[in-house]
Amino acid sequence: MIDFNVLKHRSEIFARVTGVKLEDFDKIVAKIRPSWNKLQASKLCPGRNSNLKSLENEILLVLIYYRCYISYFLLGMYFNLDGSNVCRHLKRLEPLIARAIHIKKDRTLSYKELDTILVDATEIQIQRPIKHQRKFYSGKKRKHTRKLEIIASPKGKIINISKAYPGRVHDFKIRKCSDKIPRDVTIIADSGYQGLQKLHRKTILPYKRRRKCALIPEQRTHNREFSSKRVIIEHVFAHLKKFKILSSIYRNFQKKLHMRVNIIAGIYNLKFA
């Protein structure tokens, strides 16, 4: 049986199993404990004692589920629980975690301390839907996906996450439907955002090579410098997708996808706290 009191003495193994460093785990527990205590006190009847026994073990169950994305049955075997109990623990605890460490929504993105932001979209594969299959089919990935736009600072801190769109929706269309960015902020985006400079003057895009027309040396130099700045957001995506729930086929109800991406993004942002 997996137990926090055993794992906490082996920090390297703890980080590999959960995807979170032990000091960041302690921050998560400290943020959630007040609302968790309030929830426990509001119960009219305490019922039987849980096999998890502590808040730390409950959060550990959620993190291992995100990290490994195994079935409820197998996860229950690791924690000496029935699969239905695992489902109930997730349903109760995920909203508490989301409220404690979510990415704060700002409709105007008015971040005075930032003069440059990185914008890009990422796709999460889903199971083939029964209806509206074409709507969710991504020609780029050649799979059925959901797409989200993520905005990050030049240092890699996640600032904003859009809602989840069907995979067929273009990156530029998601940008037009998402929160507005202040005019004095410079946007660094990839070639999927061609035309954004017409809506937002301070936009930096790479030069695209045209057919039978090679790029001149100045354009190649610009693209190299551009790539060295934009690669930060690719590193952000790589960190998020260390959690298998985002990098493998998403099997759960899609209405919870945005909440789970928000939780994982909040966990990633803890290193900037």
Secondary structure as the mmCIF struct_conf table of DSSP 4:
data_model
#
loop_
_struct_conf.conf_type_id
_struct_conf.id
_struct_conf.beg_label_comp_id
_struct_conf.beg_label_asym_id
_struct_conf.beg_label_seq_id
_struct_conf.end_label_comp_id
_struct_conf.end_label_asym_id
_struct_conf.end_label_seq_id
HELX_RH_AL_P HELX_RH_AL_P1 PHE A 4 LEU A 7
TURN_TY1_P TURN_TY1_P1 LYS A 8 HIS A 9
HELX_RH_AL_P HELX_RH_AL_P2 SER A 11 THR A 18
BEND BEND1 GLY A 19 VAL A 20
HELX_RH_AL_P HELX_RH_AL_P3 LEU A 22 ALA A 41
TURN_TY1_P TURN_TY1_P2 SER A 42 SER A 42
BEND BEND2 LEU A 44 LEU A 44
BEND BEND3 ARG A 48 ARG A 48
HELX_LH_PP_P HELX_LH_PP_P1 ASN A 49 SER A 50
BEND BEND4 ASN A 51 LEU A 52
BEND BEND5 SER A 54 SER A 54
HELX_RH_AL_P HELX_RH_AL_P4 LEU A 55 CYS A 68
HELX_RH_AL_P HELX_RH_AL_P5 TYR A 72 PHE A 79
TURN_TY1_P TURN_TY1_P3 ASN A 80 ASN A 80
HELX_RH_AL_P HELX_RH_AL_P6 GLY A 83 ILE A 101
HELX_LH_PP_P HELX_LH_PP_P2 HIS A 102 LYS A 105
BEND BEND6 ARG A 107 THR A 108
TURN_TY1_P TURN_TY1_P4 LYS A 112 GLU A 113
BEND BEND7 ASP A 115 ASP A 115
STRN STRN1 THR A 116 GLN A 125
STRN STRN2 ILE A 126 ILE A 126
HELX_LH_PP_P HELX_LH_PP_P3 GLN A 127 PRO A 129
BEND BEND8 ILE A 130 LYS A 131
HELX_RH_AL_P HELX_RH_AL_P7 GLN A 133 PHE A 136
STRN STRN3 TYR A 137 SER A 138
TURN_TY1_P TURN_TY1_P5 GLY A 139 ARG A 142
STRN STRN4 LYS A 143 ALA A 152
TURN_TY1_P TURN_TY1_P6 PRO A 154 LYS A 155
STRN STRN5 ILE A 158 ILE A 161
HELX_LH_PP_P HELX_LH_PP_P4 SER A 162 ALA A 164
STRN STRN6 TYR A 165 PRO A 166
TURN_TY1_P TURN_TY1_P7 GLY A 167 ARG A 168
BEND BEND9 VAL A 169 VAL A 169
HELX_RH_AL_P HELX_RH_AL_P8 ASP A 171 CYS A 177
BEND BEND10 SER A 178 SER A 178
TURN_TY1_P TURN_TY1_P8 ARG A 183 ASP A 184
BEND BEND11 VAL A 185 VAL A 185
STRN STRN7 THR A 186 ALA A 189
HELX_RH_3T_P HELX_RH_3T_P1 SER A 191 TYR A 193
TURN_TY1_P TURN_TY1_P9 GLN A 194 GLY A 195
HELX_RH_AL_P HELX_RH_AL_P9 LEU A 196 LEU A 199
BEND BEND12 ARG A 201 LYS A 202
STRN STRN8 THR A 203 ILE A 204
HELX_LH_PP_P HELX_LH_PP_P5 PRO A 206 ARG A 209
STRN STRN9 ARG A 210 ARG A 210
TURN_TY1_P TURN_TY1_P10 ARG A 211 LYS A 212
STRN STRN10 CYS A 213 CYS A 213
HELX_LH_PP_P HELX_LH_PP_P6 ALA A 214 ILE A 216
HELX_RH_AL_P HELX_RH_AL_P10 PRO A 217 LEU A 240
TURN_TY1_P TURN_TY1_P11 LYS A 241 LYS A 242
BEND BEND13 PHE A 243 PHE A 243
HELX_RH_AL_P HELX_RH_AL_P11 LYS A 244 SER A 247
BEND BEND14 SER A 248 SER A 248
STRN STRN11 TYR A 250 TYR A 250
BEND BEND15 ASN A 252 ASN A 252
HELX_RH_3T_P HELX_RH_3T_P2 GLN A 254 LYS A 256
HELX_RH_AL_P HELX_RH_AL_P12 LEU A 257 ASN A 269
HELX_RH_3T_P HELX_RH_3T_P3 LEU A 270 PHE A 272
#
